[in-house]
Amino acid sequence: MSEIKRRTRKFRGLVACTCLRILTPTFYEVAKDSLSYDEFPRPSTKTIHRIYGEKPLVGVEIGTGFGENALSLLHELSIERLYCIDPFVPYFDGGDKPQTIYLQSSESTLKRLSKFKNVMFIRKFSSEACEDIPDSVDFVYIDGNHSYDYVLSDLRNYYPLIHEKGIIAGHDASWFSVRKALDDFCRESGIRPLVLPPDWIIYRR
């Protein structure tokens, strides 16, 4: 699927969900678990599965939002523990979704993920939550605030927490702010990223 078609499909999904939420809120509450803004599993999830197979994994997701990608990770991978980090506070990073949508979804997201005993939800900013993460995880997925400074900070804070040959990846590789932060981090670290749109991936040396 081309990037233009993917974005068009994503936009149409957002419009449809917004209309459902406004016009038929009761139906939206019933149907929202089957509505998707993106394609799952994402390329990085497929890559992690290809590398690790059925090995029990400890992972981190920064920016849980509606919980869709977290659910994909839980369904596609053998997750021993998944740390889901999201403060659920409003911010603006140039995205196409108003943050009030995430705020309104926080309770339902927590409810959906609380069914999984292997999920630990950390309702903090990622810069603070890194102190609550073990220093040897198998993968980290970054999909929080897409502003340059935040992405670079997440890369610097969480890359050291991944064990040797682990993976740090993220979403929206086509965003200028995300790609610039990724390129600058890789340049200063002497490593090279793999880009599998819409994701990017770094293997820990």
C-alpha positions in Angstrom: 0.0 0.0 0.0 1.4 3.4 -1.0 2.0 6.1 1.6 -0.8 8.3 0.0 -3.3 5.4 0.1 -2.3 4.6 3.7 -2.8 8.2 4.9 -6.1 8.4 3.0 -7.3 5.2 4.6 -6.1 6.5 8.0 -7.9 9.8 7.6 -11.1 8.1 6.5 -11.0 5.9 9.5 -10.5 8.9 11.8 -13.5 10.7 10.2 -15.7 7.6 10.5 -14.8 7.1 14.1 -15.4 10.7 14.9 -18.8 10.7 13.2 -19.8 7.5 15.1 -18.7 9.0 18.4 -20.8 12.1 17.8 -23.9 10.7 16.1 -24.1 7.2 17.7 -22.1 7.2 20.9 -23.7 4.0 22.1 -22.8 2.1 19.0 -19.3 3.6 19.1 -18.7 2.2 22.6 -19.7 -1.3 21.3 -17.8 -1.1 18.0 -14.6 0.7 18.8 -12.6 -2.4 19.6 -12.9 -3.4 15.9 -12.1 0.0 14.5 -8.5 0.7 13.5 -6.5 3.8 12.4 -3.6 1.8 11.2 -2.4 -1.5 9.8 -1.5 -4.2 12.3 0.8 -5.9 13.0 3.2 -3.2 12.2 6.5 -4.0 10.4 8.6 -3.7 13.6 6.3 -6.3 15.3 6.8 -8.7 12.4 10.5 -8.1 12.5 10.7 -8.8 16.3 8.7 -12.0 15.8 10.9 -13.1 12.9 14.0 -12.6 15.1 12.8 -14.0 18.4 10.1 -16.5 17.4 8.2 -17.8 20.5 10.9 -16.7 23.0 9.3 -14.9 26.0 10.0 -11.2 25.7 10.1 -8.2 27.9 9.1 -5.0 26.0 8.3 -1.4 26.3 5.8 0.7 24.4 6.0 4.5 24.7 2.7 6.1 23.7 -0.1 3.6 24.2 -3.0 5.8 23.0 -6.0 3.7 22.2 -4.1 0.5 23.0 -4.3 -0.9 19.5 -0.6 -1.5 18.9 -0.2 -2.9 22.5 -2.9 -5.4 21.7 -1.1 -6.3 18.5 2.1 -6.8 20.4 0.4 -9.0 22.9 -1.3 -11.1 20.2 1.6 -11.5 17.8 4.5 -11.9 20.3 5.2 -14.2 23.3 5.1 -11.3 25.8 6.4 -12.1 29.3 6.0 -8.4 30.4 4.9 -5.3 28.4 5.5 -1.9 30.0 2.9 0.5 28.5 4.0 4.1 29.1 1.5 7.0 28.6 0.8 10.0 30.9 -2.5 10.7 29.0 -2.1 14.5 29.1 -2.8 16.9 26.2 0.0 18.0 23.9 0.5 19.0 20.3 3.2 17.5 18.0 1.7 18.3 14.7 -0.4 15.1 14.4 -3.8 14.7 12.9 -5.6 13.5 16.1 -6.6 16.1 18.8 -5.2 14.9 22.1 -8.6 15.2 23.7 -9.4 12.0 21.9 -6.6 10.2 23.8 -7.7 11.7 27.1 -11.3 10.5 26.5 -10.0 7.0 25.6 -7.7 6.6 28.6 -10.2 4.8 30.8 -11.3 2.4 28.0 -7.6 1.8 27.1 -6.7 1.0 30.7 -9.7 -1.3 30.9 -8.8 -3.2 27.7 -5.2 -3.7 28.8 -5.9 -4.5 32.4 -7.3 -7.9 31.2 -3.7 -8.9 30.5 -1.7 -9.9 33.6 1.6 -9.4 31.7 0.9 -5.7 31.1 2.3 -3.0 33.5 0.8 0.4 32.8 3.0 3.4 33.7 1.1 6.6 33.7 4.1 8.9 33.5 6.1 10.9 30.9 8.6 8.6 29.2 11.5 10.7 30.5 10.4 9.8 34.1 9.1 6.2 33.3 12.6 5.1 32.2 13.6 4.8 35.8 10.9 2.2 36.3 12.1 -0.1 33.5 14.6 -2.9 33.9 18.0 -2.3 32.3 17.8 -5.3 30.0 14.6 -5.4 27.8 14.2 -7.2 24.5 12.6 -4.3 22.6 11.3 -0.7 22.9 8.6 0.8 20.6 8.5 4.6 20.5 5.2 6.2 19.4 4.7 9.0 21.9 5.2 12.7 21.3 6.6 13.0 17.8 8.3 16.4 18.4 12.1 16.3 17.7 13.2 16.8 21.3 10.9 14.2 22.7 11.9 11.5 20.1 15.6 12.2 20.6 15.2 12.1 24.4 13.3 8.7 24.1 16.1 7.3 22.0 18.8 8.4 24.4 17.0 7.3 27.5 15.8 3.9 26.3 18.5 2.6 24.0 20.8 1.8 26.9 18.0 -0.3 28.5 18.0 -2.7 25.6 20.2 -5.8 25.9 22.8 -6.6 23.3 21.1 -7.5 20.0 17.8 -6.1 21.2 15.6 -3.8 19.2 14.5 -0.2 19.5 11.9 0.8 17.0 9.2 3.4 16.4 6.3 4.7 14.3 5.8 7.4 11.7 9.3 7.3 10.0 8.0 9.7 7.4 7.6 12.5 9.9 10.3 15.1 9.5 10.8 15.6 13.3 10.9 11.8 13.9 13.3 11.1 11.0 15.6 14.0 12.0 15.8 12.8 15.6 16.4 9.3 14.4 19.2 10.4 12.0 20.8 12.6 14.6 20.8 9.8 17.2 22.2 7.3 14.8 24.9 9.7 13.7 26.0 10.4 17.3 25.9 6.7 18.2 27.6 5.4 15.0 24.8 3.1 14.0 22.5 2.8 11.0 18.7 2.5 11.2 16.5 0.2 9.1 13.4 2.0 7.7 10.3 -0.2 7.0 7.5 2.4 6.5 5.7 3.4 8.5 8.2 2.1 11.1 11.9 2.5 11.7 14.2 -0.1 13.5 17.6 0.0 15.3 19.4 -3.2 16.3 21.4 -2.8 19.5 25.0 -3.7 19.0 
